[in-house]
């Protein structure tokens, strides 16, 4: 998030951190985040899965990412340009 959205993050990204209020991510930045998830992480985001609750906190965003499936037909070696985020290293709150 820091690199893609160019956020100056001065706190650890722990589960309870609020994306809008604490990180100052606005609706345009959330759209950019969705594009990043689909294009760079190669994860399919069904429209019916997009819910404001999924983007409330870092924890809810990670839960959302864990439910997403890879984009079909992208199983070759260059399918993932970056690893899929995981909870490893994220502190539970």
Secondary structure, DSSP 8 states (H G I E B T S, - for coil): -TTTTT----S---TT-BTTTTT---HHHHHHHHHHHHHTS-EE--GGG--GGGGSBHHHHHHHHHH-EE-TT--STTS-SS----STT----
